[in-house]
Amino acid sequence: MSESTFDPEVVERGDEGITRRGFVKVAVVGMCAGYAAAIGYPVFRYLNSPVEKAEASSAVNEVTLKDVDKLPKNSALMFKFGTHPAVLIRHEDDTWVALDAVCTHLGCTVAFDPASKQIVCACHGGVYDAKTGGNVSGPPPKPLTVFKVAVKGGEAKVTRA
């Protein structure tokens, strides 16, 4: 016969383990918290992001780019202007243009195509003029934002127009 051991200290503390009801309560509360976070975070980001974007965009008024004289003619350099990507283009006639590199259609990043000497959006086929930023074809409703460019001593100062 086996002896069963009885420990009165365990009974007094109530260390019998977790009950099914306790486990279910903890699981339900945990799942509810997870669902609340999954729904609440995107709503918070949606409501908060316009303010953050506006503050970040207006905070930067000028960007200095170094060693732009090394950029070959008919090529482009991507850079950040605040929170947005931008593109600095050196044309064949040695003129410089800086444009916002965000497509005005759905916000994709555009790129300079040296073969066609245009700015293209790969998302939906939008085409912009590389000298003026004007929309040439495709779905973009507005032209790209143009920045002022001053090149001196191998540096380019790009400022809001």
Backbone hydrogen bonds, N-H to C=O, Kabsch-Sander energy under -0.5 kcal/mol:
donor,donor_aa,acceptor,acceptor_aa,energy
7,D,5,T,-0.5
10,V,7,D,-0.7
11,V,7,D,-1.2
12,E,8,P,-1.9
13,R,9,E,-1.9
14,G,10,V,-1.5
15,D,10,V,-1.4
16,E,14,G,-1.9
23,F,19,T,-2.3
24,V,20,R,-2.6
25,K,21,R,-2.2
26,V,22,G,-2.3
27,A,23,F,-2.6
28,V,24,V,-2.7
29,V,25,K,-2.5
30,G,26,V,-2.3
31,M,27,A,-2.5
32,C,28,V,-2.6
33,A,29,V,-2.3
34,G,30,G,-2.2
35,Y,31,M,-2.6
36,A,32,C,-2.5
37,A,33,A,-2.2
38,A,34,G,-2.4
39,I,35,Y,-2.0
40,G,36,A,-2.9
41,Y,37,A,-2.2
43,V,39,I,-1.2
44,F,40,G,-2.6
45,R,41,Y,-2.7
46,Y,42,P,-2.5
47,L,43,V,-2.3
48,N,44,F,-2.2
49,S,45,R,-2.4
51,V,48,N,-0.6
52,E,48,N,-1.7
53,K,49,S,-2.9
54,A,50,P,-2.1
55,E,51,V,-2.3
56,A,52,E,-2.5
57,S,53,K,-2.5
58,S,54,A,-2.0
59,A,55,E,-1.1
60,V,56,A,-0.8
61,N,59,A,-0.6
63,V,158,V,-2.7
65,L,63,V,-0.5
65,L,156,A,-2.9
68,V,154,G,-2.1
70,K,67,D,-1.1
71,L,68,V,-1.7
74,N,90,R,-1.7
75,S,72,P,-0.5
75,S,90,R,-1.4
77,L,88,L,-2.5
79,F,86,A,-2.6
81,F,79,F,-0.5
81,F,84,H,-3.2
82,G,80,K,-0.7
83,T,81,F,-0.5
84,H,81,F,-1.6
86,A,79,F,-3.4
87,V,99,L,-2.8
88,L,77,L,-2.8
89,I,87,V,-0.5
89,I,97,V,-3.5
90,R,75,S,-2.6
91,H,89,I,-0.6
91,H,95,T,-2.8
94,D,91,H,-1.7
97,V,89,I,-2.1
98,A,147,F,-0.7
99,L,87,V,-2.5
100,D,145,T,-2.5
101,A,85,P,-2.5
103,C,101,A,-0.6
103,C,108,C,-3.5
107,G,103,C,-1.3
110,V,101,A,-2.2
111,A,120,V,-2.4
113,D,118,Q,-3.3
117,K,113,D,-1.6
118,Q,113,D,-1.2
119,I,128,Y,-2.4
120,V,111,A,-2.9
120,V,118,Q,-0.5
121,C,126,G,-2.8
122,A,120,V,-0.6
125,G,121,C,-1.3
126,G,121,C,-0.5
127,V,137,S,-2.6
128,Y,119,I,-3.2
129,D,134,G,-3.1
130,A,117,K,-0.7
133,G,129,D,-2.0
136,V,127,V,-3.1
137,S,127,V,-1.4
144,L,133,G,-2.9
147,F,98,A,-3.0
148,K,159,T,-2.6
150,A,157,K,-1.8
152,K,150,A,-0.5
152,K,155,E,-2.8
155,E,152,K,-1.6
156,A,65,L,-2.7
157,K,150,A,-2.7
157,K,155,E,-0.5
158,V,63,V,-3.2
158,V,156,A,-0.6
159,T,148,K,-2.0
159,T,157,K,-0.5
160,R,61,N,-1.6
161,A,146,V,-0.6
